[in-house]
Every structure is written in structure tokens, then in C-alpha cells.
């Protein structure tokens, strides 16, 4: 496979990922429109710049694809799925689903800490000390930014609700 064909194939995967992100953001915007004003602040503070960045990235990928496809003399490149690429994409999707499960079970703060710890420790093979400190540092930063500075209450998680119901009953 020549270099241009490989680059075109990579750009197609980038385009698919950008379109997936746009679809995800549209779903989140639709879900956030029914929130109270206080709850809507977080999605708008985060998603408006994110939409602009993803739209810019999508446009850049489309421009690169058009330029490469017009310069390619052999005609239109066919998109062939390499099993290694499919495996990598499925692993990323599994980790994203796991992150959502951690958010649902342990809340935003607990899910962030748990996800970062598991990912750094077992996927990145970082030391226990590094994984713990990064997980605590990022979680503390998220807490300070959202709970203290922006005054946005984060989702506490299923475990918190279960324990608080049990404790106060």
C-alpha cells in the first residue's frame, strides 16, 4: 500500500471519528435543553467550544481528503478495513463505554478517579504511585473547577444514592 493510500485511509477514520463526536454532541445538546438553567451551564461551557473545535477539525480533514484524492492519479481510493485498525477502534470504544459505566456507578468524580487509575495502571502500565497521584490530581482539579469555581453540581453516582438512602432510612 503506498503512502497516499494509507494517509487517505487514516483520514477517513479521522472523519468517521469526528462525525461520531458531532453526533454525540448533538445528543448531549438535545438532552441538556430540558435541564434547569443551573444544570445547563456545564454542557454549554464545555460543549460550545468543543463543537467549534470538532467542526474545525472535521473541515480540516475534509479539505485534506479532497486535496489528496484529487492529487491521486489512480482514481478513488478504496477503504479497506485493516483488522489491526478495527481492533484499536473497538478497544477505544470499550474504554469509552467503561468510562460511562464508571460515571453512572461512581459519579463524575469517583468515575474519573477510577477510570484514570485503571487506565493508567493497566493500559499505560504506569507505576501505582503515578496512577494514584494522577487520578487524585485530575479528580481534585475537576472538583475545584466545577463544584467550586463554576458552582455546578456534578452527578454523585448510583453508589452515593444507594449508600445515602441506606444511611438515612
Secondary structure, 3 states (H helix, E strand, C coil): CCHHHHHHHHHHHHHHHHHHHHHHHHHHHHHHCCCCHHHHHHHHHHHHHHHHHHHHHHHHHHHHHHHHHHHCCCCCCCCCCCHHHHHHHHHHHHHHHHHHHHHHHHHHHHHHHHHHHHHHHHHCCCCHHHHHHHHHHHHHHHHHHHHHHCCCCCCCCHHHHHHHHHHHC
